[in-house]
Amino acid sequence: MFTERSRRKAARRVKAGNGRLLKDFRWWQPLSRALFYLPLTNDDDRQVVFAVDVSYWQQFLADDGKGKAHLYLDGKHHTESKLPAAFPVAGGTIEVASTVFGLKRCHYVTDEGAVHQLIPDESSAEGRRARLDREHPSLSRWIGFISLIMLIVPMILAIPQIIDSLTHVPLIAQHLGTFNSPIALPMWLNIALGLCAAAGSVERATRLQWNAMLDGSF
């Protein structure tokens, strides 16, 4: 959730668009692009459609590692902003925030404080995940549970090993003493657990589920 201060700061980053047309979502883009829609009644009572387009690759290539969100109005480039973004629209604000695993927020917040998640493109990873949730809710819940376990278990196993390594740094050991972890896993297993945790975070990102402790604060 954006604070009022962070929303004002993000709003200052918004720049005018160039009017280019929104490109269709392609079949090879589920892991590299997010596309969300918001049908809305404009100030003049005209029905319009906003679209939020975010390139995940751009996030890694950007100098600041944040990338940009692009807002389209009825298929034309309307405004853009560095992430996290807050786009003022009729009746509220579209808030967009990302992590290294995907989006953690793409919501419309009304002036009255109501919050609505935007509608993902059906071809995107987020759209396919939402369709799975609608058509197979039991399977969806199991997948969500498994992704949570894929995060929690590696964390439980990794924390004692990390503390062990840190407390054996001479300067830290001198002041705090040392801690010998009861868990000592081989490197290949720690790498495998890290990959499991990353996969779990990616799955959660497709549902825009995010927790600072579980998913990191990136």
C-alpha positions as CSV (number, residue, x, y, z in Angstrom):
1,M,0.0,0.0,0.0
2,F,1.4,3.4,-1.0
3,T,1.5,6.0,1.8
4,E,0.2,9.5,0.9
5,R,3.8,10.7,0.9
6,S,5.1,8.0,-1.4
7,R,2.0,8.5,-3.7
8,R,2.8,12.2,-4.1
9,K,6.5,11.4,-4.7
10,A,5.6,8.9,-7.3
11,A,3.1,11.2,-9.0
12,R,6.0,13.7,-9.6
13,R,7.8,11.1,-11.7
14,V,4.9,10.8,-14.2
15,K,5.8,12.1,-17.7
16,A,3.6,12.6,-20.7
17,G,3.4,9.8,-23.3
18,N,4.1,9.9,-27.0
19,G,0.8,8.5,-28.3
20,R,2.2,5.3,-29.7
21,L,-0.1,2.3,-30.0
22,L,-0.2,-0.4,-27.4
23,K,1.3,-3.6,-28.8
24,D,-0.6,-6.9,-28.4
25,F,0.6,-9.4,-25.8
26,R,2.6,-12.1,-27.6
27,W,2.7,-15.8,-26.6
28,W,6.4,-15.7,-25.7
29,Q,6.1,-12.8,-23.3
30,P,4.5,-14.3,-20.1
31,L,7.8,-14.1,-18.2
32,S,9.0,-10.8,-19.6
33,R,6.0,-8.5,-19.6
34,A,2.9,-7.6,-17.5
35,L,-0.2,-6.1,-19.0
36,F,-3.2,-5.0,-17.0
37,Y,-6.5,-3.2,-17.9
38,L,-8.8,-0.9,-16.1
39,P,-12.2,0.0,-17.7
40,L,-13.2,3.4,-16.2
41,T,-15.8,6.2,-16.7
42,N,-13.9,9.4,-17.4
43,D,-14.6,12.8,-16.1
44,D,-16.8,13.5,-19.1
45,D,-18.8,10.3,-18.4
46,R,-17.2,8.5,-21.3
47,Q,-16.2,4.9,-21.0
48,V,-12.4,4.5,-21.4
49,V,-9.9,1.7,-20.9
50,F,-6.6,2.3,-19.3
51,A,-3.8,-0.3,-19.7
52,V,-0.6,-0.6,-17.6
53,D,2.3,-2.2,-19.5
54,V,5.5,-3.2,-17.6
55,S,8.6,-4.8,-19.2
56,Y,10.4,-7.1,-16.7
57,W,13.5,-7.1,-18.9
58,Q,13.7,-3.3,-18.8
59,Q,13.9,-3.5,-15.0
60,F,17.1,-5.5,-15.2
61,L,18.6,-3.3,-18.0
62,A,17.7,0.0,-16.3
63,D,20.6,1.9,-14.6
64,D,18.6,2.2,-11.4
65,G,17.3,-1.4,-11.6
66,K,13.7,-0.2,-11.3
67,G,12.4,0.1,-14.9
68,K,9.2,1.9,-16.0
69,A,5.5,1.5,-16.1
70,H,3.6,2.8,-19.1
71,L,0.0,3.9,-19.0
72,Y,-2.1,3.7,-22.2
73,L,-5.5,5.3,-22.7
74,D,-7.7,3.6,-25.2
75,G,-4.7,1.9,-26.8
76,K,-2.5,5.0,-27.0
77,H,0.5,5.8,-24.9
78,H,-0.7,8.3,-22.3
79,T,1.9,8.7,-19.6
80,E,4.9,6.8,-18.2
81,S,6.8,6.7,-14.9
82,K,9.7,5.0,-13.2
83,L,8.7,2.4,-10.7
84,P,7.0,2.5,-8.3
85,A,4.4,4.5,-10.2
86,A,1.3,6.4,-9.2
87,F,-0.8,7.5,-12.2
88,P,-3.6,10.0,-11.4
89,V,-6.8,9.0,-13.3
90,A,-10.5,9.9,-13.0
91,G,-11.7,9.2,-9.5
92,G,-8.4,7.9,-8.1
93,T,-4.9,6.6,-8.7
94,I,-3.4,3.6,-10.4
95,E,-0.5,2.3,-8.3
96,V,2.2,0.0,-9.7
97,A,5.1,-1.5,-7.8
98,S,7.4,-4.3,-8.7
99,T,9.9,-6.8,-7.2
100,V,12.7,-8.8,-8.9
101,F,10.1,-11.6,-9.3
102,G,7.3,-9.6,-10.9
103,L,4.7,-7.1,-9.8
104,K,3.6,-6.8,-6.2
105,R,1.0,-4.1,-6.9
106,C,-1.1,-3.0,-9.9
107,H,-4.2,-1.5,-8.3
108,Y,-6.7,1.3,-8.7
109,V,-7.2,3.2,-5.5
110,T,-10.3,5.5,-5.5
111,D,-10.4,8.9,-3.9
112,E,-12.6,7.3,-1.2
113,G,-9.9,4.7,-0.4
114,A,-11.5,1.6,-2.1
115,V,-8.8,-0.7,-3.7
116,H,-9.4,-2.7,-6.9
117,Q,-6.8,-4.9,-8.7
118,L,-6.5,-4.3,-12.4
119,I,-7.6,-7.0,-14.8
120,P,-4.6,-9.0,-16.3
121,D,-4.3,-9.7,-20.0
122,E,-5.6,-13.2,-20.6
123,S,-2.4,-14.2,-22.3
124,S,0.0,-13.0,-19.6
125,A,1.3,-15.1,-16.7
126,E,-0.9,-13.2,-14.3
127,G,-4.0,-13.7,-16.6
128,R,-3.4,-17.4,-17.0
129,R,-2.9,-17.7,-13.2
130,A,-6.2,-15.8,-12.6
131,R,-8.0,-18.1,-15.1
132,L,-6.7,-21.2,-13.3
133,D,-8.0,-19.7,-10.0
134,R,-11.4,-19.2,-11.6
135,E,-11.7,-22.5,-13.3
136,H,-9.9,-24.8,-10.8
137,P,-10.1,-23.1,-7.4
138,S,-9.0,-26.2,-5.4
139,L,-6.0,-26.7,-7.6
140,S,-5.2,-23.0,-7.3
141,R,-5.2,-23.2,-3.5
142,W,-2.9,-26.2,-3.5
143,I,-0.5,-24.4,-5.9
144,G,-0.5,-21.3,-3.6
145,F,0.1,-23.5,-0.6
146,I,3.0,-25.3,-2.2
147,S,4.6,-22.0,-3.3
148,L,4.4,-20.8,0.3
149,I,6.1,-23.9,1.5
150,M,8.8,-23.4,-1.2
151,L,9.5,-20.1,0.4
152,I,9.3,-21.0,4.1
153,V,11.3,-24.2,4.1
154,P,14.4,-22.7,2.4
155,M,14.2,-19.7,4.7
156,I,14.1,-22.0,7.8
157,L,17.1,-24.0,6.6
158,A,19.1,-21.0,5.4
159,I,18.8,-18.6,8.4
160,P,21.0,-20.8,10.8
161,Q,23.6,-21.2,8.1
162,I,23.7,-17.5,7.4
163,I,24.0,-16.7,11.1
164,D,26.8,-19.3,11.4
165,S,28.7,-17.7,8.5
166,L,28.3,-14.1,9.9
167,T,29.3,-14.9,13.4
168,H,32.6,-16.5,12.2
169,V,33.6,-13.2,10.7
170,P,36.5,-12.2,13.1
171,L,35.1,-8.7,13.9
172,I,31.6,-10.0,14.7
173,A,32.9,-13.1,16.6
174,Q,35.0,-10.8,18.8
175,H,32.0,-8.8,19.9
176,L,29.2,-11.3,19.8
177,G,30.8,-14.7,19.9
178,T,30.2,-17.5,17.4
179,F,27.2,-19.6,16.5
180,N,27.5,-23.1,15.1
181,S,24.5,-24.0,13.0
182,P,23.0,-27.4,13.6
183,I,22.2,-27.4,9.8
184,A,25.0,-27.7,7.3
185,L,23.8,-28.5,3.8
186,P,26.0,-29.0,0.8
187,M,26.3,-26.1,-1.7
188,W,24.3,-27.9,-4.4
189,L,21.4,-28.4,-2.0
190,N,21.4,-24.7,-0.9
191,I,21.4,-23.6,-4.5
192,A,18.5,-26.0,-5.2
193,L,16.6,-24.5,-2.3
194,G,17.3,-21.0,-3.5
195,L,15.8,-21.9,-6.9
196,C,12.8,-23.3,-5.2
197,A,12.3,-20.1,-3.2
198,A,12.7,-18.1,-6.4
199,A,10.1,-20.2,-8.2
200,G,7.7,-19.8,-5.2
201,S,8.1,-16.0,-5.3
202,V,7.5,-15.9,-9.0
203,E,4.3,-17.9,-8.6
204,R,3.1,-15.6,-5.8
205,A,4.0,-12.6,-8.0
206,T,1.6,-13.9,-10.7
207,R,-1.2,-13.4,-8.0
208,L,0.3,-10.1,-6.9
209,Q,0.8,-11.7,-3.5
210,W,3.7,-10.1,-1.6
211,N,5.1,-10.1,1.9
212,A,8.2,-8.2,2.9
213,M,9.4,-11.0,5.1
214,L,8.7,-13.9,2.7
215,D,9.3,-12.2,-0.7
216,G,11.9,-9.7,0.2
217,S,11.8,-5.9,0.1
218,F,13.2,-5.5,-3.4
